[in-house]
Amino acid sequence: MATLRTTRELFRQEHGPFPSRQRAWDLSLWSGVTPPGSADSLERLNQLRLVVAFPSDRAGQAPSFRLDRTHPLVEPLTRLFEAERAVCRRSST
């Protein structure tokens, strides 16, 4: 569940008005997943090459991550999360 929430939030941030690299801590604040849970999820997604990791410029700070838009799962997941948002919008009205 943590990986799904982290992935969903990463996609939401990437398609927002100011897409940028995200750290596990930042994603955890928005997704409701613990920081270690987000970090583990991002590491798994990095191993699958769905995200790209960027080491921090400062020693001891966490890396940041960004979607690899060339990955074949990015487009289907984008459509899935957009459909999910559309259903949520319709059900809230």
C-alpha positions in Angstrom: 0.0 0.0 0.0 2.9 2.4 0.8 4.3 1.9 -2.7 1.0 2.7 -4.3 0.5 5.8 -2.3 4.0 7.0 -2.9 3.7 6.3 -6.6 0.4 8.1 -6.8 1.8 11.2 -5.0 5.0 11.2 -7.2 2.8 11.2 -10.3 0.6 14.0 -8.8 3.6 16.1 -8.1 5.1 15.4 -11.6 1.9 16.6 -13.3 1.4 19.6 -11.0 2.2 23.2 -11.9 5.8 23.0 -10.7 7.2 19.5 -11.3 10.5 18.9 -9.6 12.5 16.2 -8.0 11.0 14.9 -4.8 12.6 13.5 -1.6 11.0 10.6 0.3 10.3 12.9 3.3 8.3 15.4 1.1 6.3 12.6 -0.6 5.5 11.1 2.8 4.0 14.4 4.0 1.5 14.5 1.1 0.8 10.7 0.8 0.3 9.8 4.5 3.1 7.2 4.3 5.9 7.2 6.9 9.2 8.6 5.6 10.9 5.2 5.9 8.0 3.7 4.0 8.3 6.3 1.2 12.1 5.8 1.1 11.7 2.0 0.8 9.1 2.5 -1.9 11.2 4.9 -3.9 14.2 2.5 -3.7 12.0 -0.3 -5.1 10.8 2.0 -7.9 14.4 3.0 -8.6 15.4 -0.7 -8.8 12.5 -1.2 -11.3 13.8 1.9 -13.2 10.4 3.7 -12.9 12.1 6.5 -11.1 15.6 8.1 -11.3 17.5 8.9 -8.2 19.5 12.1 -7.8 22.1 12.1 -5.0 22.0 15.1 -2.8 24.6 17.9 -3.2 25.1 17.9 0.5 26.6 15.0 2.4 24.2 13.1 4.6 21.0 14.4 2.9 18.5 12.1 1.3 18.5 11.7 -2.5 15.7 13.1 -4.6 13.7 11.2 -7.2 11.9 11.9 -10.4 9.8 9.7 -12.7 11.6 8.2 -15.7 9.2 9.4 -18.4 10.7 6.9 -20.8 9.6 3.9 -18.7 6.8 1.9 -20.5 4.6 2.0 -17.4 4.5 5.7 -17.0 1.8 6.3 -19.6 -0.6 3.6 -18.3 -0.1 4.6 -14.7 -0.7 8.3 -15.6 -4.0 7.3 -17.2 -4.9 5.1 -14.2 -4.3 8.0 -11.7 -6.1 10.5 -13.9 -9.2 8.1 -14.1 -9.0 7.7 -10.3 -9.1 11.5 -9.8 -12.0 11.9 -12.3 -14.0 9.2 -10.4 -13.2 10.9 -7.1 -14.3 14.3 -8.4 -17.6 12.9 -9.7 -18.4 11.1 -6.5 -17.7 14.3 -4.4 -20.3 16.4 -6.4 
